[in-house]
């Protein structure tokens, strides 16, 4: 388990298309030292493209990680990896991507698919997208672009590697058309609450999100994820597991209901909900992390502007005062925030595939 406490927040602003609003909230989260912010996206809701919005946010921020949802069901794998690599480059190494699938019939019709596939099949495809994206990013080694005008050589062919991947629903050939990202592989985030997604998270994710209402529930899912990661040949200590909670900080500690505030979150149809104040939330975060059931929290404000401000200026300040959370960013990339190493290129190390 990472000894550092990791905190992230959602920037979702339903119905808001103004990029400045997202810049404002991301800047607030960055002032609090949060590891990263997420921005949801799906074919089922109107709104701006999450990846495009965070490309707008990138030059207006300096340190905070930027993690858009990218639905692999309706997006070509080659485009997914190129677009996320571009976000990593314009943010100078702060990009991630939250892998998700589309399961409803309406979404499939919008994208040209005739019928919605079972969740198991969609998540298998998502795992294959994660796999081939990593191969494509490694297909151009660091320094492959030489731009030698004197010789007319702009690429070092010895640092380019062929990718010929055939999955269950797509095939891809490489190498990639974009340089390897600053982080090597942008951080992969998966909501691992449900079974099919959990397997993808254990095998490919750098960060797994878990929706839980009690420490024992969070610990159980975390233990299973680590066991599965080990079975896939991964070091489980390289997987960060964050509890994802809706937070409503509008009424303060005095209004906390049974099952909220100091009593912890309670289940709702939208997911586990904490309702109370910043002080009790800080106590919950500190206690769950100290007990070793989670590496941190991904917090989704019910009222974005109000709750994020109270989270940063209240909960985070209290955690910083107790020495439990950073007061500055020690690094510049999202991987550094999370304590994760930059992955070696699978084709440039002994045993890699040519």
Secondary structure, DSSP 8 states (H G I E B T S, - for coil): --SS-EEEEE---TT---HHHHHHHHHHHHHTT-SEEEE---TTS-S--HHHHHHHHHTT-SS-EEEEEEEGGGS-HHHHHHHHHHHHHHTTS-EEEEEE---SHHHHHHHT-SS---HHHHHHHHHHHHHHHHHHHHTB-TT-EEEETTTTEEE-GGGB---EEE-SS-EEE-S-SS--BTTBS-EEEEE-SSHHHHHHHHHH-SEEEE--SSHHHHHHHHHHHHHHHHHTT--GGG-EEEEEEEEE-SS-GGG--TTSGGG--B--TTS-EEES-HHHHHHHHHHHHHTTS-SEEEEEESSHHHHHHHIIIIIIHHHHHTTSS-SS-SSSSHHHHHT------TTSSTT---
